[in-house]
């Protein structure tokens, strides 16, 4: 398998480090940048990196909506 990771060593990153790496890569707000990373990996089936980025995206969305009625 070709090693075309969105972010090298993604599996060792904390959430904060991953958000920073995604923002540096895509230059957008954190939630959009993380979503873009998930989108980059989405064509690779059950890739664990996709799950990592998608789960982080969902956590960011949930945090953005805390307190909404």
Secondary structure, 3 states (H helix, E strand, C coil): CCCCCCCCCHHHCCHHHHHHHHHHHHCCCHHHHHHHHHHHHCCCCCCHHHHHHHHHHHHHHHHHHCCCC
